[in-house]
Amino acid sequence: MHPRQKWIAHWREQNALSAQQVPAALRQAGLPPSRAEWRLWIDRLLLWLGVAALLAGLIFFVAANWSGMGRLGKFALAEAALVLCLAAYGWGARFRHGNAALLAASLAVGALLALIGQIYQTGADTFELFAVWAALILPWVLLARLPALWVVWLALLHVAYVFYMTTLGMPWWFSRKTENIFAGIVLLDCCALLAWEWLAARGWAWMQGRWVPRLLALTAGVAATLLAIYVIVDHREANGWYFLLYCAVLAGIYVGYRHVLPDLSMLAGGALSLIVVVTTGLGRLLLENQRGDFIGSLFLLGLFSMLATAGAAWWLRRVARTLKDKSGSEVSP
C-alpha cells in the first residue's frame, strides 16, 4: 500500500475523514496515478527496455557473425554503436532521455575494450579490462548524475577487485582465501554507502532515491553475514577479526538507520542477518554436542528461528510506531 493510502486510511479510522470525502482525498493525493503519470512511467519503461534490447542485439549480432566478419567490420560496428550513443546523448539531453543514451555508451565502451583484447590478444589480465573500463567512463558517471550509472560503475569496481584478488593474489598481509575477498567487498560497499548517505543528506536531489543505498546495504550485509558464518563454522581457520567486522556493520546499521536516518527496510535486513548468524552458531553448538538426538536439535533450531523471527517482527512494529509518533508521519517502508 502506498504511504498516502495509509495516511488516508488512518484518518478515516480516526473519523477525520468521512466516507464521502475519501475519494476526493485520494484524488488530491494523486491516487490512482493520472494519465500523464502513467504515460511518463510507460515512456521511461519502454526507453530503458529499448536501450537494453539494442545493446543485447548488438552483442548477439557480433557473436553470431564473429567468424564471418573482418577485423575492420567488427571495430566499425562497435565504434559506430558508441558514436551513435554519444550523439543520442547530445540530442536527447534536451528531452530528458540523454542519460539512457549515456548509460548505453558506457556499456559500449566495455564491449569495445573486450573486442580490442580479443582481436589483438594484448595479454592483459581480466581485472585490467574492468579497471580501465571504470576509469574511462568515470567522467560520464560524474556528468550524468544518474543512480543507475553509478551502480554500473560500482559493479565494475567490484568485478575488477575480485579478478585482481584471484588473479594476482593478495598483498603480504592477505592470504589467498575467499573470505578476504568478501571482507574487501564489505569495506568497499560500506564506504560507498556512507558517501551516498552523506551527500544525499546535504540535498543532492538526484541522490534522494532509496534503492541505491538499500542495494549497497544488501551487498555489504550479505558479504558480512557470510564472513560471520564462516567464522562460526570454521573458527580454527577463520580470522576472528572478520566477526568483529560483522559486528561493526550490524552496529552501524542499527545506529544509522534507527537514530540518524530511520529506515525500516535497513533494520529489517539487519535483523534477518542477526537471526541467520545466531541460528548458525546455535546449530553448531547443538549439532556438535548432540548424541544421537539429531531430530531434537533440528526441532530446537526451528523453534528458535520462529521465535526470533516473531521477536524481530514485534520489534520492527514497535520501532515503526515510535518513529511515527515522533514525526507524525510514516517512516521509510
N, C-alpha and C positions, 0 to 999 in steps of 0.2 A: 504494500500500500504506500502511495506517495505521502510524504510528510504533511503536505497541505490537507490531504484527505483525513489524516489522523487528527489534525487540529480541528477541522470542521466536525468530525465525529465526536471529539472531546467536548466541543462547545455544545453540540446537540445533546450529549449526555448531561451536561450541566444546565440544560434548558436556556442557554444563552442564545440559541437559535431555535426557531420554530420549524416544524416540518415543511411549511410553505417557503421558508427562507433558505433552506438548504440548496435547492437548485441554483438560485441566484448566487449564493456564496461559492458554489463550485465553479460557476462561470467566471466570477471575479478572480478566482484563484487560478484560472487557466486550465480547468479540468472539466471534461477531457480536453486534450490539445486541439487547438483551432486548425482549420485547413492550412493556413500559412505555416504553422509549426510542423504539421505532417509533411507538407511539401518540402520544407527545409530538411527534415530528417531523412526523407526518401532521397533527396538530391545528394546529400552527403554520403548516404549509404551506397548509392549507385556510383558515386565518384570514386570511393575507396575500393569498391569491388571492381570497377573498371581498371584502376591502376594495378591491382593485384592480378587481374586477368591478362593485361597487356604484358606485364613482367613474366608471368608464367608462360605465356605464349612465346615470348622471345627465347626463354630458356629451353623450352621443349623443341622449338624450331631448330635452334642450333644443335641440340643433342641429336635430333632425328636426321639432320643433314650434315653431321660433322665430317664424315668421310668424303662426301661429295662436294664440300665447299673448300675453296682455296684459302690460303692464309689471308690474302687481302680482303676476300669476301667476308671472312669472319670478323676481321677488325673493322671493316666498313659498317657491318651490321651493328656491332657493339657500340662503336663511336657515334653512329647515326642515332641510336636509341638515346645515348647520353645527351647529344646536342638537341634532340627534339624535346627531351625532358626539361633541359635548361631554357629552351625557347618557350615551352609551355609555362614555365615558371614566370618568365618575364612578361608574358601576355596575360597569364591568369592571375597575377598578383592583384590586379585591379578588381578582379571578380571573386576574390577570397578563395580561389581554387589553386593558388600558386604553391601552397605548402604540400599538397598532394603530389604535384609535379616535382618538387624538390626532394621529397621522400623517394620517389621513383628514380631520380637522378642519383641519389646517394646509393641506392641498391645497384644501379647500373655501373657505378664505379667499381664495386666489388666484382661484378661479372667481367668487367674489362681487365681488372688485375688478375683474376683467375685465368682468363684467356691468355694473357701475356705469359704467365707462369707455365701454362700448359703447352704453348707453342714453342717457346724458346728454352724451356727446361732450365730455368735460372738456377736451380738448386737451392732456392730459398726455403727455409723451414715454413711450416704452415702458420705458425704464430706470427711470422713476419707479414704474411699476407693480411691478416686481420688487423695487426697493429698499424700497418701503413694505410689500410682502408679507413680505420678510425681516425687517423691523423689527417687524411686528405679531406674527409667530409666534415671535420670539426668546424671550419668556418661557416659551412652551410647550416650546421646544427645551431650555432650561435645566432645566425641570421634569421632562421625560420621561427625560432621560439615556439616549436611545436612539440608537445609532450611525446607523441608517438615517435618522432625522430630522435629525441633524447633516449627513449627506451631502446631503439635500434642501436644507437651509439654505445650505450652501456652494455648491450648484449655483445657487441663486437669486442669490447674490453674484456668481458668475461671469457669469451672464446679464446682470445689471444692469450690471456693469462693461463687458462687451463692447458692450452697447447704448449706454452712456454715451460710450464712446470713439468709436463710429461715428456717433453722432447729434450730439453737441455738439462733437466734435473734441477735440483734445489740448490740454493746457497749453502754454505757450510753449516749454517745454523738451522737448516731444514733437512729433513730426511725424505727419501723418496717414498712417501706414503700418501694415500688418497685423502686422509683426514686433514693433512696440511693444506691441500687444495681447498677443501671446504672451509678451513679457517680463513684463508685469504678471501674467499667469496663473502664470508660473513663481514669481514672488515671493509671490503670494497662497498658492499651494499649498505652497510651502516653509515659509512661516510657519505655516500650519495643520498641516503635518506635524510640525514641531518642537514646537508646542504640544501636539499629541496624544501624541507620544512622551514628552515631559517629564511630562505628567500621568499617563500610563499607568505610567511608571517609579516614580511616587510612590504607586502602589497603588490607583488608581481602578479598581474592579472592572469596571464596565461598559465601560471602555476597553481591556480586555486583549485583545480580539479583534484579529487582524492584517489583516482585509480592508480596513478603512478606511485605515490608513497605507499599505498597498500600493496602494490606489486613488489616494490623493493623490500618492504617488511616481510612479505611472504617468502621471497627467495632467501633473505637473511635468516628468517626464522626456521625455515626448513633445513638449511645448512647447519645452523647452530643446534637444532634438535638432533640431527644425525650425528653430530660430534658428541653430544651428551650421551646418546645411546651407545655409541662406540666405546666411550669411556666406561660405561656401566657394564657392557657385555665383555669387553676385553681390557679390564683395568690393569693388568700386568704389563701389557704392551703400550697402552694408550698414554698420552701425555695428560696429566691431571690439570694442566693449565687450560685445556680445552673446556673442561667442565666449568671453570671459573669464567671463561669467555661466554659460555651459555648463560650462566647466572647473571653476568653483566648485561647481556642482551635482554634477558627477561626483565631485569630490574629497570632498564631503560624504557622498555615498552610500558611498564606499569606507571612509572613516574611521568613519562612524557605524555601518554595518552589517557591517563587518569586525572592528572592535576594540571598539566600545562596546556595540552590541546586534546580535549576529550574526544575519543573516537571508540565506539563500542566494537567496531569490527577489529581493530587492532587488539583490544583487550580480549576479545573472544579468541583470536588466534593465539595470543599468549597463554590463555587458559587451556586451550586444546594442547598446545605444546607441553605445558607442565603436566597435564594428565598423562600424555604419552610417555614422558620421561619417568614420572613416578611409577606408572604401571610397569614400565620396563624394569626399573630397579626392584620393585616388589616381586615381579615374576622371576627375576634372577635369584632372589633370596628364597622364594618358595620352591622353585624347581631344583635348585642346587641342594637344598636340605630335605626335600621330600623323600620319604622312604616307602615307595610303592603307592602313595596316595596321590597319583598324578591327576585323577579326576577332581579330587578335593581342591588341589592347588588351582586348577583351571576355574573351578567354581568360585573360589575366593577372588581370583583376578577379575572374573566377570562381574561379581558383586561390587568390587571396589570401583571398577570402571563406571558402572551405572550410578553409584553414589557420588563419585567425583563429578560426573557429567551433570547430575542433578544439582549438586552444590555450586558448580560453575554457572549454571543457568540461573539459579537463585541469586547469586552474587551479581551477575550482569544485570538482571532486572532491578536489583536494588541500586546499583550504580546509575542505571538509566533514570530511575525515579528521583534519585538525589540530584542529578545534574539537571533534570527537568524542573525541579523545584527551585534550583538556584537561578537558572537562566530564564525560566518561564517559557521555554521552547524545547523542541526535540533536539537531542544530541545527534551527531552524525551516526546514521544507522550502519 
